[in-house]
Amino acid sequence: MSVESVIEQKVKKQGIRKGVFWPSILVVGGAAILGTVNNALLTEVALNNFLFSLRTFGWLYQIISIVALILVSIITFSKLGKIRFGGDDAKPKYSFMTWFAMALTGGIATGVVTYGANEPIIYFGSIYGEMAQTGIEPGTATAAIFSIARSFYNWTFIPYAMYSLCGLVIAYVYFNRKQSLSVTASLVPLFGEKVTKGIWANIIDTLSLLAIALGLASSLGAGLALVGSGVESAFGIEQGPMVWLVLTLIITATFTLSSLLGIDKGIKHLSDINAKVFYVLLGILIVVGPTLYMLKMSTAGLSMWLQNFWGWGLDAGEVGGEALVMWWTLYDWAIWIAYAPLMGIFLAIISYGRTIREFMMINWILPSVFSIVWFGVWGSTALYWQQEGQLDLISTIQGNGAVSGLWAFLAHMPLGMIFIPIVMITLILSFSTAADSMTRTIASLCTENMKHDEEPPTWQKLVWGLSIGSIAFFMVAYAGGAQGVDGVKYLAAAGGTTVLFIFVLQVISAIKMFFIDEIVK
């Protein structure tokens, strides 16, 4: 074969999916421009769409999340769990510890660090009216147990079932049914191969891409404001455009460079460092915190969650109220589902050679257990200090916002002024790891004929990495600080409703593929 033929094949192989790339980059750029020029308009429009979507489809979010949980449970512990991605002779590329580190940190972002102490305290004090319809008196022992139980509910087995189910379907159709590495390919069991061609393929993949690109931008923007407030708290440097610019450059350079290096030289090592920092932070707090109280609260929290499993799982807000159900649970479900299709592609890429049961252990069970331990340790410690009068986190959050309690919590720890910089670095690492995996996945989705063991074009990774970093900076610096990303945040959450219907189809596709097609075969 001539050199010219090789080059021609390479160009064709790495060609751009114009029907996905251009609509996505234009919408993301347009949202950023509108948010900077008229952030109030973007926020109002996005918020109205967000509220409409959750008030209208909240019931569907709850039902499909429970169905996903039941489905992954059955698949994991049935004979289907023995199926190996890539066939019986396929050999995995990564060790269990490396695989788990990439799966955990690739999807967790900054969430558990930001809300590990704050979320239980917000529930405990009913700061935004979360307890109004529960019949529980804020500030009581029962309220403390409820706070841990609700955190377990929002952060463990149900949301990780969403990620895992998407990853499972995509991995199976790609490795075992030899379909393309895309969101639309997961719908082939329902609609046939025609769904992977033409306008529907572009629409489905574009909507999935937009949801996560906007979600990453809003997450980075919120992270800039959060880390900026930590810099101000620890070093007395007032946060503003210059601080945010420096942080943006550090974070964007970290995740973009790691993405450019690829999975084996970038994401793998960044994830390993990130996971080890998580383990160290947990270990330290277990030692210096109220260990016996943590154990008691975690046990009681699990008990209350299991006792209320069906009531919480099928409540769209009529029972628990909007402050609790819509603004916490349903908002969380919208974000998790918005991320799920593209997160599923990443989880599929790194799962070659593993069985379905191993896949579920790494992507569903162990991350859920990790979150139970994290909230059991961080959340219980915050509640203990609040109840004992050692620290008034409720007043801190009421005065300075939902995430401000993190720095007050860390400052109260022994050697707190050392832990604050460590946690700031952890936040940077956490976002960088998640953005790294998603930047690669976004670039892959915009590239024709991608394979799981190939890297998308460097320029695509650069474009998406720089776009996400730029949007976050301009929204925070010139559109209102921490509130500047609200428009993009609500837009991403509202976009999750569109992805909701794609997710519903993926669930139905999984049922057909594993419980009808496999039986027939």
C-alpha positions in Angstrom: 0.0 0.0 0.0 1.4 3.4 -0.9 2.1 6.2 1.6 -0.6 8.3 0.0 -3.2 5.5 0.6 -2.2 5.2 4.2 -2.5 8.9 4.7 -5.8 9.0 2.9 -7.2 6.1 5.2 -5.9 7.9 8.3 -7.6 11.2 7.4 -10.8 9.3 6.6 -10.5 7.3 9.8 -10.1 10.4 12.0 -12.6 12.5 10.1 -14.8 15.0 11.9 -18.5 14.2 12.5 -19.7 17.5 11.2 -23.3 16.8 12.2 -22.3 16.5 15.8 -19.3 18.8 16.2 -20.6 22.0 14.6 -24.1 22.1 16.2 -22.5 21.3 19.6 -19.7 23.9 19.5 -22.1 26.6 18.2 -24.7 26.0 21.0 -22.0 25.8 23.7 -20.4 29.0 22.3 -23.8 30.7 22.0 -24.8 29.9 25.6 -21.5 31.3 26.8 -21.9 34.6 24.8 -25.5 35.0 25.9 -24.5 34.3 29.5 -21.7 36.9 29.4 -23.7 39.6 27.6 -27.1 39.0 29.3 -26.7 36.5 32.1 -30.1 37.4 33.6 -31.9 36.5 30.4 -30.0 33.1 30.1 -30.7 32.3 33.7 -34.4 33.2 33.5 -35.0 31.2 30.3 -32.9 28.2 31.5 -34.5 28.2 35.0 -38.0 28.3 33.6 -37.2 25.4 31.3 -35.6 23.6 34.2 -38.5 24.0 36.5 -41.0 23.0 33.8 -39.0 19.9 33.0 -38.8 18.7 36.6 -42.4 19.6 37.5 -43.7 17.9 34.4 -41.4 14.8 34.3 -40.4 14.4 37.9 -42.5 11.2 38.1 -40.6 9.8 35.1 -37.2 10.6 36.6 -38.2 8.7 39.7 -39.7 5.7 38.0 -36.9 5.2 35.5 -34.3 5.5 38.2 -35.9 2.7 40.2 -36.3 0.6 37.0 -32.5 1.1 36.3 -31.6 0.1 39.8 -33.7 -3.1 39.6 -32.4 -3.9 36.1 -28.7 -3.6 37.0 -29.4 -5.7 40.2 -30.9 -8.5 38.2 -28.2 -8.4 35.5 -25.4 -8.3 38.0 -26.5 -11.4 40.0 -28.0 -13.5 37.2 -26.2 -15.7 34.7 -25.8 -12.6 32.4 -23.1 -11.4 34.8 -20.8 -14.0 33.4 -20.8 -12.5 29.9 -17.3 -11.0 29.0 -16.9 -7.8 27.0 -15.1 -8.7 23.8 -15.7 -12.5 24.1 -14.4 -15.3 26.2 -10.8 -14.8 25.1 -10.7 -11.1 25.7 -8.0 -10.0 28.3 -8.5 -6.9 30.4 -5.9 -4.1 30.1 -6.1 -2.5 33.5 -5.7 -3.9 37.1 -8.7 -3.8 39.3 -7.3 -0.9 41.4 -6.4 1.2 38.4 -9.8 0.4 36.8 -11.7 1.4 39.9 -9.7 4.6 40.3 -10.5 5.7 36.8 -14.2 4.7 37.1 -14.6 6.4 40.5 -12.8 9.6 39.9 -13.9 9.9 36.3 -17.5 10.3 37.3 -17.4 11.7 40.8 -16.0 15.2 39.9 -16.1 17.6 42.9 -19.5 16.5 44.3 -18.6 14.4 47.3 -15.9 16.9 48.4 -18.2 19.9 48.0 -21.3 18.3 49.6 -19.9 15.6 51.9 -20.3 17.9 55.0 -22.6 20.6 53.5 -25.6 18.5 52.3 -26.3 16.7 55.6 -26.1 20.1 57.5 -28.5 21.7 55.0 -31.0 19.0 55.6 -30.4 19.0 59.4 -31.1 22.7 59.7 -33.8 22.7 57.0 -32.0 25.8 55.7 -34.0 26.0 52.5 -37.1 24.3 53.8 -36.1 20.7 53.2 -37.8 19.4 56.3 -41.1 21.4 55.9 -43.2 18.4 54.6 -41.3 15.6 56.3 -42.9 15.9 59.7 -39.4 15.9 61.3 -38.3 18.8 63.5 -35.1 20.4 62.3 -32.1 20.2 64.6 -33.2 17.0 66.4 -31.6 13.6 66.6 -34.1 12.2 64.1 -33.3 15.1 61.7 -29.6 14.1 61.9 -30.4 10.5 61.0 -32.7 11.7 58.1 -29.8 13.9 56.8 -27.4 11.0 56.5 -30.1 8.7 55.1 -31.1 11.2 52.4 -27.5 11.8 51.5 -27.1 8.1 51.0 -30.2 8.0 48.9 -29.0 10.8 46.6 -25.4 9.7 46.2 -25.2 5.9 46.1 -26.9 3.0 44.4 -29.6 4.7 42.4 -27.4 7.3 40.6 -24.6 4.9 40.0 -27.1 2.5 38.5 -27.7 5.1 35.8 -24.0 5.4 34.9 -23.6 1.6 35.0 -26.6 0.8 32.9 -25.5 3.2 30.1 -21.9 1.9 30.3 -23.2 -1.7 30.2 -25.3 -1.2 27.1 -22.7 0.7 25.2 -19.9 -1.8 26.1 -22.0 -4.8 25.1 -23.2 -3.4 21.7 -19.7 -2.2 20.9 -17.5 -5.2 22.1 -19.9 -8.0 21.6 -22.3 -6.9 18.8 -19.6 -4.9 16.9 -21.5 -1.7 16.7 -20.0 1.8 16.7 -18.7 3.5 19.9 -21.6 6.0 20.3 -24.7 6.7 22.2 -26.9 5.9 19.2 -25.4 2.4 18.9 -26.9 1.6 22.3 -30.3 1.9 20.6 -29.6 -0.6 17.9 -31.4 -3.5 19.7 -34.6 -1.4 19.5 -34.4 0.3 16.1 -31.8 -1.7 14.2 -28.7 -0.3 12.6 -30.5 2.4 10.7 -30.5 4.5 14.0 -26.7 4.8 13.8 -26.9 6.5 10.4 -28.3 9.9 9.2 -29.9 12.7 11.1 -31.2 10.7 14.1 -27.7 9.6 14.9 -26.5 13.2 14.8 -29.4 14.5 16.9 -29.1 11.8 19.6 -25.3 12.1 19.9 -25.4 16.0 19.8 -28.0 16.2 22.6 -26.0 13.8 24.7 -22.8 15.8 24.1 -24.4 19.2 24.8 -25.7 18.0 28.1 -22.3 17.0 29.4 -20.4 19.9 27.8 -22.6 22.5 29.4 -22.6 20.4 32.7 -18.8 20.4 32.7 -18.6 24.2 32.1 -21.1 24.9 34.9 -19.3 22.5 37.2 -15.9 24.1 36.5 -17.4 27.6 37.0 -18.9 26.6 40.4 -15.6 25.0 41.2 -13.7 28.2 40.4 -15.9 30.1 42.8 -15.5 27.4 45.4 -11.8 27.1 45.3 -11.5 30.9 45.0 -13.4 31.2 48.3 -11.0 28.7 49.8 -8.0 30.8 48.7 -9.7 33.8 50.3 -10.4 31.8 53.5 -6.9 30.3 53.8 -4.7 33.1 52.5 -6.8 36.3 52.7 -6.5 36.9 49.0 -9.8 38.3 47.8 -11.2 36.3 45.0 -11.9 38.0 41.7 -11.1 37.8 37.9 -7.3 37.4 38.4 -7.7 34.6 41.0 -10.3 32.8 38.8 -8.1 33.2 35.7 -5.1 31.6 37.5 -7.3 28.8 38.7 -8.8 28.3 35.2 -5.4 28.1 33.6 -4.2 25.6 36.2 -7.3 23.3 36.0 -7.7 23.6 32.2 -4.0 22.9 31.6 -4.1 19.9 33.9 -7.1 18.1 32.4 -6.3 19.1 28.8 -2.7 18.0 29.0 -3.8 14.7 30.7 -6.4 14.2 27.9 -3.8 14.9 25.2 -1.5 12.2 26.8 -4.3 9.6 26.5 -5.7 7.1 28.9 -2.5 5.2 29.6 -0.2 8.2 30.1 -2.7 10.7 31.4 -6.1 9.7 32.8 -4.8 6.5 34.5 -2.1 8.4 36.5 -4.3 11.4 37.4 -7.1 9.1 38.6 -4.6 7.1 40.7 -3.4 10.2 42.4 -6.9 11.5 42.9 -8.2 8.2 44.4 -5.3 8.0 46.8 -6.0 11.6 48.1 -9.6 10.6 48.6 -8.5 7.5 50.7 -6.1 9.6 52.8 -8.7 12.3 53.5 -11.2 9.6 54.6 -8.6 7.9 56.8 -7.5 11.1 58.5 -11.1 12.1 59.3 -11.9 8.7 60.7 -8.9 9.0 63.1 -9.5 12.6 64.2 -13.3 12.6 64.0 -16.0 11.1 66.3 -15.5 7.5 65.0 -18.2 5.8 67.2 -20.7 8.5 66.2 -19.9 8.0 62.6 -20.6 4.2 62.9 -23.9 4.8 64.7 -25.1 7.4 62.3 -24.2 5.4 59.2 -26.0 2.4 60.5 -29.1 4.4 61.5 -29.0 6.3 58.2 -28.9 3.1 56.2 -31.8 1.8 58.3 -34.0 4.9 57.6 -33.1 4.9 53.9 -34.1 1.2 53.5 -37.2 1.8 55.5 -38.3 4.7 53.2 -36.9 3.2 50.0 -40.1 3.0 48.0 -41.7 6.2 49.5 -38.6 8.3 48.6 -38.0 6.5 45.3 -41.5 7.2 43.9 -42.1 10.7 45.3 -42.0 13.4 42.6 -42.5 16.1 45.3 -46.0 15.8 46.4 -45.0 14.0 49.7 -41.5 15.4 50.5 -42.1 18.9 49.0 -40.2 20.8 46.3 -37.4 22.1 48.5 -36.3 18.6 49.3 -37.4 16.5 46.3 -37.2 18.8 43.3 -34.2 21.0 44.3 -32.1 18.1 45.6 -33.2 14.6 44.4 -34.7 15.5 41.0 -32.1 18.1 40.2 -29.4 15.4 41.0 -31.2 12.9 38.8 -31.3 15.4 35.9 -27.5 16.0 36.2 -26.6 12.3 36.6 -28.8 11.3 33.6 -27.4 14.2 31.6 -23.9 12.9 32.2 -24.8 9.2 31.9 -24.7 8.5 28.1 -21.2 10.0 27.6 -20.0 8.7 31.0 -21.2 5.3 29.7 -18.9 5.6 26.7 -15.9 6.2 28.9 -16.8 3.4 31.3 -17.2 1.1 28.3 -13.8 2.0 26.8 -11.9 1.0 29.9 -13.9 -2.3 30.5 -12.6 -4.5 27.7 -12.0 -8.0 28.8 -14.1 -7.8 32.0 -17.3 -9.6 32.7 -20.6 -7.8 33.3 -20.5 -8.8 37.0 -17.0 -7.3 37.3 -18.2 -4.2 35.5 -21.1 -3.7 37.9 -18.8 -4.3 40.9 -16.4 -1.6 39.8 -18.9 0.9 38.4 -22.0 0.4 40.6 -21.4 -1.4 43.9 -18.0 -0.1 44.9 -18.6 3.6 44.1 -21.9 3.4 46.0 -20.1 1.9 49.0 -17.4 4.6 48.7 -20.1 7.3 48.8 -21.7 5.7 51.9 -18.4 5.7 53.7 -17.6 9.3 52.6 -21.0 10.8 53.7 -20.9 8.6 56.8 -17.6 10.0 57.8 -17.8 13.6 56.6 -21.5 14.1 57.1 -21.6 12.5 60.5 -18.6 14.6 61.7 -20.2 17.8 60.6 -23.5 16.9 62.3 -21.6 15.9 65.5 -19.8 19.2 65.7 -23.0 21.1 65.0 -25.0 19.3 67.7 -22.2 19.6 70.2 -22.0 23.3 69.7 -18.4 23.1 68.5 -19.2 24.7 65.1 -22.2 26.5 63.7 -22.2 25.4 60.1 -25.9 26.2 59.7 -25.3 29.9 60.3 -22.2 29.9 58.0 -24.3 28.4 55.2 -27.2 30.7 55.8 -24.9 33.7 55.6 -22.6 32.7 52.8 -24.3 30.1 50.6 -24.7 26.4 50.2 -21.1 25.4 49.8 -19.5 27.8 52.2 -19.7 25.3 55.1 -16.8 23.3 53.6 -14.1 25.8 54.5 -15.5 26.3 58.0 -15.7 22.6 58.5 -12.0 22.1 57.4 -10.8 25.1 59.5 -12.3 23.4 62.6 -10.3 20.2 62.0 -6.9 19.7 63.8 -4.3 21.3 61.6 -7.2 22.8 59.5 -5.1 25.4 57.8 -3.1 22.5 56.3 -6.1 20.6 55.2 -7.7 23.6 53.4 -4.9 23.8 50.8 -5.0 20.0 50.5 -8.7 20.0 49.8 -8.3 22.8 47.3 -5.8 20.6 45.4 -8.2 17.7 45.8 -11.0 19.8 44.2 -8.7 20.7 41.3 -7.6 17.1 40.9 -11.2 15.9 41.1 -12.6 18.2 38.5 -9.5 17.6 36.3 -10.0 13.9 36.4 -13.7 14.0 35.5 -13.1 16.7 32.8 -10.2 14.7 31.4 -12.3 11.6 30.8 -15.2 13.6 29.4 -13.1 15.8 27.1 -11.7 12.6 25.6 -15.2 11.1 25.3 -16.6 14.3 23.7 -13.8 14.4 21.2 -14.4 10.7 20.4 -18.1 11.3 19.8 -17.2 14.1 17.3 -14.8 11.7 15.4 -15.7 9.2 12.8 -14.9 5.5 13.1 -13.4 5.7 16.6 -12.2 2.6 18.3 -11.9 2.0 22.1 -8.1 1.6 21.9 -7.6 4.7 19.8 -7.2 8.4 20.8 -9.3 11.1 19.1 -7.5 13.9 17.2 -5.4 16.2 19.4 -7.0 19.3 18.0 -10.4 18.1 19.0 -9.3 17.6 22.6 -7.7 21.0 22.6 -10.9 22.7 21.2 -13.2 21.1 23.8 -10.8 21.5 26.7 -10.2 25.2 26.0 -13.9 25.8 25.2 -15.0 24.4 28.6 -12.3 26.3 30.5 -13.1 29.6 28.7 -16.8 29.4 29.2 -16.4 28.7 32.9 -14.0 31.6 33.4 -16.0 34.2 31.5 -19.3 33.2 33.2 -17.7 33.5 36.6 -15.5 36.6 36.0 -17.9 38.7 34.0 -21.4 37.4 34.7 -21.8 37.5 38.4 -19.3 35.2 40.2 -20.6 32.0 41.6 -24.1 32.9 40.4 -22.8 33.6 36.9 -22.8 29.9 36.0 -26.5 29.5 37.1 -27.7 30.0 33.5 -25.5 27.4 32.1 -26.1 25.1 35.1 -29.9 25.3 34.7 -29.5 24.9 30.9 -27.5 21.7 31.5 -30.1 20.4 33.9 -32.9 21.2 31.6 -31.0 19.5 28.8 -31.0 16.5 31.1 -34.7 16.2 30.4 -34.0 15.7 26.7 -31.4 13.1 27.6 -33.9 11.5 29.9 -35.9 10.2 26.9 -32.7 8.9 25.4 -32.0 7.2 28.8 -35.5 5.7 28.9 -34.8 4.2 25.4 -31.5 2.8 26.6 -33.2 1.1 29.5 -35.8 -0.4 27.1 -32.9 -1.4 24.8 -31.2 -3.2 27.7 -34.3 -5.1 28.6 -34.8 -6.2 25.0 -31.1 -7.1 24.5 -30.5 -9.0 27.7 -34.0 -10.5 28.4 -35.5 -11.1 25.0 -32.6 -11.3 22.4 -30.3 -13.3 24.7 -33.1 -15.8 25.6 -34.0 -16.2 21.9 -30.3 -16.7 21.0 
